[in-house]
Amino acid sequence: MKDTSIESWTLMSLIYRDMDDGDYKNAILLSERLYAIDNTNQQYQFLYASCLFHSLDYTATYTILKTVKSIPCLNLFAKSCLELGNTEDSYEKQRILWDEGVQALRLALSLNELPKKIYWGDELASNTVRHHMPSKASLCNLLGDLYLKLDNIRAASMYYWDCLKSNPYKISAYMKLCDIAPDNIDFNTAKLPKDIFTNFDPVTTDLSRSSQPFLPATPSLDLSDISFHNELSSSSVKKNSWSMPELRDEYHDTSVDQLRALVRFSSKIIPENNENIGEEYERGDIEHKKDGIISSIKSDIKQMKVSEAYRNKHGLHKKPPVQTPQKLRIDLALNDENDVNYAEEKIVYESIQLNIPPRLVQNQSADQMDEKVCPTKKAKTTNKQKKYQAVESYFSPPFNSQHSTSPETDARIIDGMNKIMKVLCILANGYMRQSFYDCENAALELQQLDDQQYNSARVLCILGKAYYDAGDYTSARVFFKQSFLIAPWFCDCVPIYSTCLWYLEKEKELNLLAFKMKDNRSHLFEAYVAAGNWAKCVKGGNEATQWFQKAVNLDPSRSYGHALLGYEEWEKGNSLGAKQHFSKSMIANKRSYIGWYGMATAYQGMEEYTQAKTLLNEAVRLHPRHPIVLATMAEVLCELECYQDALNFINRSLNIRVSTPNEKLKAKIQQRLEIQEAGNLYNESSMSHY
């Protein structure tokens, strides 16, 4: 590694300090000076690009790192590709960027500098030691995200498994595996949480540290990177503001060698046929089948547009009036008639604004009180200090650390690791059950957590989502409400929370939620959806559509916003508009049953039952336990005169949740089935007569 000067090391130290402090603007100014010293130094390039990335300048990060082949730079380059792809409107440009990120990460994983094993001693010292090399688990996790964007579910799942194999603490990888499971993963044969989030064995667990710190070269006293010119050179240019420079003087001929040098700026990161890269995973049959269905829908929408344009042109169809945009605003309604305890809830929400969220209070035992009041003996304190120092050595920088070989200390460290692992295992089990729409078992699994872990926004939202997907909006509302009360900054589930409130007609709570969300500039998508559901519940008209459209314009990658717009158009009787929005919802997330079900209802409304059945088959495959989806399939099969299959689906729906409309539908199906069977018997007897 090339030697560096004291000036360079000083700059790097100051830049890292600014980044730790979150002072990214000053970090950029200093990193520009570092980059000016040597713009080919990979460490300088990485540090400059990191400052830009944290400042959300992804294009600059992408440009600087496009030709740099170090593992940290390839990792950061791939992150910039992921973010830039998310901002592109063109799907072709998105795929190009995401594919570049994939190639960069696959190259990084193939390089010999990447550690082959995980050093838990290094991981435990992360509080006090900076890591200059991304872990294999993090690279695989990011690579899985990019393959997911490319709709290559098989490749994404393989890298998520590799991530967990390298580091089982990467629970986000397991959650993403649960999300994509319907298209690729059979958890009956794959690893369950109990197989991944297992206890570490003190006998076999290595708590050592890597011998390679992956640090920049040490500073050299003999090297100086910064010098100053005290005298300005005299200029030979004549000062004539009216003269025009000659092109020959300003634009020099480019030599062939210079043209050859430009090849290094090619966007191709990985050479062809590199044997170290490993196997390229192809997309599976399910993805191709969905592509075919979506292509058919796009063709249908295109034909409907042509037909609609023809009717408009020849006066056969009256155009809807042009709607003038309204000034959208959310006011807090203080005199609503719903919910008796509004004043109390208002006080709680105001306390959250003052950063005083409600917390659980546990009663202290007499033993705990005695420990606080009565001082311990000095001898015990000394022994405790020695034990603390031994444990502390695992979490300290290497130059301050004297590792203890005490089996007792190792056992205590590993016991702490195992407690975290058990929490992650319970969380993973609960999330897996919820992602498979097994509401009851998800709730039972998460009951194992203690009060502090259970009463957290993430856990409560998992439970709320489980009840929402089961069609139990009353129970879902309880969990979502508690989550928002204790952590109003955690907004992942605000869109479906607001939808629950709309279903339940909780006008005031929905008004309060939308009012509090309107000032959250970091979660505008969620705020717009909440406002749309509130407007739909209270105001009616077209205002809800405008709010949902604002959400979609802000983030078109979120499938839920497109689905809400689809339902709005469907309720207005605009089948073409509903299909357009539902198709975008399906494309944005091909594994969400909501988009497939919505498109099926659009075809059902147009009495195109064969197409509706195809779409409902996929919706049922994705969510086999939703009573409404099952009942809708029964309705469609009834129209197609498939009465026995219709009866099976309506029975499945009623076994999950009894409802009067579905019981009437079952009676209707049974009646038609009896008539059909009677007709079949008559036909058989007639044929035998002849």
ChimeraX attribute file (.defattr): number of C-alpha atoms within 10 A of each C-alpha:
attribute: neighborCount
match mode: 1-to-1
recipient: residues
	/A:1	7
	/A:2	9
	/A:3	14
	/A:4	19
	/A:5	19
	/A:6	18
	/A:7	17
	/A:8	22
	/A:9	17
	/A:10	12
	/A:11	18
	/A:12	21
	/A:13	12
	/A:14	16
	/A:15	24
	/A:16	19
	/A:17	14
	/A:18	18
	/A:19	19
	/A:20	11
	/A:21	10
	/A:22	14
	/A:23	16
	/A:24	22
	/A:25	15
	/A:26	15
	/A:27	26
	/A:28	22
	/A:29	13
	/A:30	19
	/A:31	28
	/A:32	18
	/A:33	16
	/A:34	26
	/A:35	20
	/A:36	14
	/A:37	15
	/A:38	14
	/A:39	15
	/A:40	11
	/A:41	15
	/A:42	19
	/A:43	21
	/A:44	23
	/A:45	22
	/A:46	26
	/A:47	23
	/A:48	27
	/A:49	29
	/A:50	25
	/A:51	27
	/A:52	22
	/A:53	21
	/A:54	16
	/A:55	16
	/A:56	13
	/A:57	16
	/A:58	21
	/A:59	16
	/A:60	15
	/A:61	27
	/A:62	25
	/A:63	14
	/A:64	17
	/A:65	22
	/A:66	21
	/A:67	18
	/A:68	19
	/A:69	18
	/A:70	19
	/A:71	26
	/A:72	22
	/A:73	29
	/A:74	29
	/A:75	29
	/A:76	24
	/A:77	30
	/A:78	28
	/A:79	25
	/A:80	26
	/A:81	26
	/A:82	25
	/A:83	19
	/A:84	18
	/A:85	23
	/A:86	17
	/A:87	12
	/A:88	13
	/A:89	11
	/A:90	9
	/A:91	12
	/A:92	10
	/A:93	13
	/A:94	21
	/A:95	20
	/A:96	14
	/A:97	23
	/A:98	27
	/A:99	20
	/A:100	21
	/A:101	28
	/A:102	27
	/A:103	18
	/A:104	29
	/A:105	28
	/A:106	22
	/A:107	22
	/A:108	24
	/A:109	23
	/A:110	15
	/A:111	14
	/A:112	10
	/A:113	13
	/A:114	17
	/A:115	15
	/A:116	11
	/A:117	11
	/A:118	18
	/A:119	16
	/A:120	17
	/A:121	19
	/A:122	22
	/A:123	17
	/A:124	20
	/A:125	20
	/A:126	15
	/A:127	11
	/A:128	11
	/A:129	15
	/A:130	13
	/A:131	14
	/A:132	14
	/A:133	17
	/A:134	17
	/A:135	23
	/A:136	19
	/A:137	23
	/A:138	18
	/A:139	25
	/A:140	24
	/A:141	24
	/A:142	23
	/A:143	31
	/A:144	28
	/A:145	25
	/A:146	27
	/A:147	24
	/A:148	18
	/A:149	20
	/A:150	19
	/A:151	19
	/A:152	19
	/A:153	25
	/A:154	21
	/A:155	23
	/A:156	29
	/A:157	26
	/A:158	17
	/A:159	22
	/A:160	28
	/A:161	22
	/A:162	19
	/A:163	27
	/A:164	21
	/A:165	13
	/A:166	18
	/A:167	19
	/A:168	21
	/A:169	19
	/A:170	18
	/A:171	21
	/A:172	15
	/A:173	26
	/A:174	24
	/A:175	19
	/A:176	20
	/A:177	24
	/A:178	21
	/A:179	18
	/A:180	19
	/A:181	20
	/A:182	18
	/A:183	17
	/A:184	19
	/A:185	18
	/A:186	10
	/A:187	14
	/A:188	7
	/A:189	7
	/A:190	10
	/A:191	13
	/A:192	15
	/A:193	21
	/A:194	13
	/A:195	10
	/A:196	19
	/A:197	25
	/A:198	14
	/A:199	16
	/A:200	15
	/A:201	12
	/A:202	16
	/A:203	9
	/A:204	7
	/A:205	13
	/A:206	14
	/A:207	19
	/A:208	15
	/A:209	18
	/A:210	14
	/A:211	7
	/A:212	8
	/A:213	14
	/A:214	12
	/A:215	11
	/A:216	16
	/A:217	13
	/A:218	13
	/A:219	17
	/A:220	13
	/A:221	10
	/A:222	9
	/A:223	12
	/A:224	13
	/A:225	13
	/A:226	13
	/A:227	6
	/A:228	5
	/A:229	6
	/A:230	6
	/A:231	6
	/A:232	6
	/A:233	7
	/A:234	6
	/A:235	7
	/A:236	6
	/A:237	6
	/A:238	7
	/A:239	8
	/A:240	7
	/A:241	6
	/A:242	6
	/A:243	8
	/A:244	7
	/A:245	8
	/A:246	8
	/A:247	8
	/A:248	8
	/A:249	7
	/A:250	8
	/A:251	8
	/A:252	8
	/A:253	7
	/A:254	8
	/A:255	9
	/A:256	8
	/A:257	8
	/A:258	9
	/A:259	9
	/A:260	9
	/A:261	10
	/A:262	9
	/A:263	10
	/A:264	11
	/A:265	12
	/A:266	9
	/A:267	12
	/A:268	14
	/A:269	21
	/A:270	17
	/A:271	10
	/A:272	8
	/A:273	8
	/A:274	10
	/A:275	9
	/A:276	12
	/A:277	18
	/A:278	12
	/A:279	9
	/A:280	8
	/A:281	13
	/A:282	10
	/A:283	17
	/A:284	15
	/A:285	11
	/A:286	13
	/A:287	17
	/A:288	12
	/A:289	11
	/A:290	17
	/A:291	14
	/A:292	12
	/A:293	14
	/A:294	18
	/A:295	13
	/A:296	13
	/A:297	18
	/A:298	16
	/A:299	12
	/A:300	13
	/A:301	18
	/A:302	14
	/A:303	12
	/A:304	15
	/A:305	14
	/A:306	11
	/A:307	12
	/A:308	15
	/A:309	15
	/A:310	13
	/A:311	14
	/A:312	13
	/A:313	12
	/A:314	9
	/A:315	10
	/A:316	11
	/A:317	12
	/A:318	10
	/A:319	12
	/A:320	6
	/A:321	6
	/A:322	6
	/A:323	7
	/A:324	6
	/A:325	9
	/A:326	9
	/A:327	6
	/A:328	11
	/A:329	11
	/A:330	15
	/A:331	10
	/A:332	13
	/A:333	12
	/A:334	12
	/A:335	8
	/A:336	13
	/A:337	10
	/A:338	12
	/A:339	12
	/A:340	9
	/A:341	8
	/A:342	17
	/A:343	10
	/A:344	10
	/A:345	15
	/A:346	14
	/A:347	11
	/A:348	17
	/A:349	21
	/A:350	14
	/A:351	14
	/A:352	18
	/A:353	12
	/A:354	9
	/A:355	11
	/A:356	12
	/A:357	15
	/A:358	14
	/A:359	9
	/A:360	8
	/A:361	8
	/A:362	8
	/A:363	7
	/A:364	8
	/A:365	8
	/A:366	8
	/A:367	9
	/A:368	10
	/A:369	10
	/A:370	10
	/A:371	10
	/A:372	9
	/A:373	9
	/A:374	8
	/A:375	9
	/A:376	10
	/A:377	8
	/A:378	9
	/A:379	8
	/A:380	10
	/A:381	12
	/A:382	11
	/A:383	11
	/A:384	12
	/A:385	11
	/A:386	12
	/A:387	15
	/A:388	12
	/A:389	15
	/A:390	20
	/A:391	19
	/A:392	18
	/A:393	18
	/A:394	26
	/A:395	19
	/A:396	20
	/A:397	16
	/A:398	17
	/A:399	6
	/A:400	9
	/A:401	15
	/A:402	14
	/A:403	19
	/A:404	16
	/A:405	9
	/A:406	11
	/A:407	11
	/A:408	14
	/A:409	18
	/A:410	19
	/A:411	16
	/A:412	13
	/A:413	17
	/A:414	18
	/A:415	16
	/A:416	10
	/A:417	15
	/A:418	17
	/A:419	12
	/A:420	14
	/A:421	20
	/A:422	17
	/A:423	17
	/A:424	19
	/A:425	23
	/A:426	20
	/A:427	25
	/A:428	25
	/A:429	23
	/A:430	28
	/A:431	27
	/A:432	25
	/A:433	21
	/A:434	25
	/A:435	25
	/A:436	20
	/A:437	22
	/A:438	20
	/A:439	23
	/A:440	15
	/A:441	16
	/A:442	25
	/A:443	21
	/A:444	12
	/A:445	17
	/A:446	22
	/A:447	14
	/A:448	13
	/A:449	15
	/A:450	10
	/A:451	12
	/A:452	11
	/A:453	16
	/A:454	15
	/A:455	17
	/A:456	16
	/A:457	25
	/A:458	18
	/A:459	20
	/A:460	24
	/A:461	25
	/A:462	26
	/A:463	25
	/A:464	31
	/A:465	27
	/A:466	28
	/A:467	25
	/A:468	23
	/A:469	23
	/A:470	23
	/A:471	18
	/A:472	16
	/A:473	22
	/A:474	15
	/A:475	17
	/A:476	25
	/A:477	23
	/A:478	15
	/A:479	22
	/A:480	25
	/A:481	22
	/A:482	18
	/A:483	24
	/A:484	22
	/A:485	19
	/A:486	19
	/A:487	17
	/A:488	21
	/A:489	15
	/A:490	16
	/A:491	23
	/A:492	13
	/A:493	20
	/A:494	25
	/A:495	20
	/A:496	23
	/A:497	27
	/A:498	28
	/A:499	23
	/A:500	24
	/A:501	25
	/A:502	22
	/A:503	12
	/A:504	14
	/A:505	15
	/A:506	17
	/A:507	22
	/A:508	21
	/A:509	21
	/A:510	25
	/A:511	26
	/A:512	21
	/A:513	24
	/A:514	26
	/A:515	20
	/A:516	18
	/A:517	25
	/A:518	18
	/A:519	11
	/A:520	15
	/A:521	10
	/A:522	11
	/A:523	16
	/A:524	18
	/A:525	26
	/A:526	25
	/A:527	26
	/A:528	25
	/A:529	29
	/A:530	33
	/A:531	30
	/A:532	30
	/A:533	31
	/A:534	31
	/A:535	26
	/A:536	19
	/A:537	20
	/A:538	17
	/A:539	12
	/A:540	13
	/A:541	9
	/A:542	15
	/A:543	21
	/A:544	26
	/A:545	22
	/A:546	18
	/A:547	26
	/A:548	27
	/A:549	20
	/A:550	18
	/A:551	25
	/A:552	22
	/A:553	13
	/A:554	14
	/A:555	15
	/A:556	20
	/A:557	18
	/A:558	17
	/A:559	23
	/A:560	25
	/A:561	28
	/A:562	28
	/A:563	28
	/A:564	27
	/A:565	25
	/A:566	28
	/A:567	24
	/A:568	20
	/A:569	21
	/A:570	22
	/A:571	12
	/A:572	10
	/A:573	14
	/A:574	14
	/A:575	21
	/A:576	20
	/A:577	20
	/A:578	26
	/A:579	28
	/A:580	20
	/A:581	24
	/A:582	33
	/A:583	25
	/A:584	23
	/A:585	29
	/A:586	24
	/A:587	20
	/A:588	18
	/A:589	18
	/A:590	23
	/A:591	22
	/A:592	21
	/A:593	23
	/A:594	23
	/A:595	30
	/A:596	27
	/A:597	26
	/A:598	28
	/A:599	30
	/A:600	30
	/A:601	28
	/A:602	26
	/A:603	20
	/A:604	20
	/A:605	14
	/A:606	12
	/A:607	13
	/A:608	16
	/A:609	21
	/A:610	16
	/A:611	18
	/A:612	25
	/A:613	23
	/A:614	14
	/A:615	25
	/A:616	24
	/A:617	18
	/A:618	19
	/A:619	25
	/A:620	17
	/A:621	14
	/A:622	22
	/A:623	24
	/A:624	18
	/A:625	21
	/A:626	21
	/A:627	25
	/A:628	18
	/A:629	25
	/A:630	25
	/A:631	24
	/A:632	23
	/A:633	30
	/A:634	29
	/A:635	26
	/A:636	24
	/A:637	22
	/A:638	22
	/A:639	17
	/A:640	14
	/A:641	15
	/A:642	17
	/A:643	25
	/A:644	17
	/A:645	15
	/A:646	27
	/A:647	23
	/A:648	14
	/A:649	22
	/A:650	24
	/A:651	20
	/A:652	18
	/A:653	25
	/A:654	18
	/A:655	11
	/A:656	15
	/A:657	15
	/A:658	12
	/A:659	11
	/A:660	9
	/A:661	10
	/A:662	21
	/A:663	15
	/A:664	11
	/A:665	18
	/A:666	24
	/A:667	13
	/A:668	15
	/A:669	25
	/A:670	16
	/A:671	12
	/A:672	17
	/A:673	19
	/A:674	13
	/A:675	12
	/A:676	16
	/A:677	12
	/A:678	12
	/A:679	12
	/A:680	12
	/A:681	12
	/A:682	12
	/A:683	12
	/A:684	11
	/A:685	11
	/A:686	10
	/A:687	9
	/A:688	8
	/A:689	7
	/A:690	5
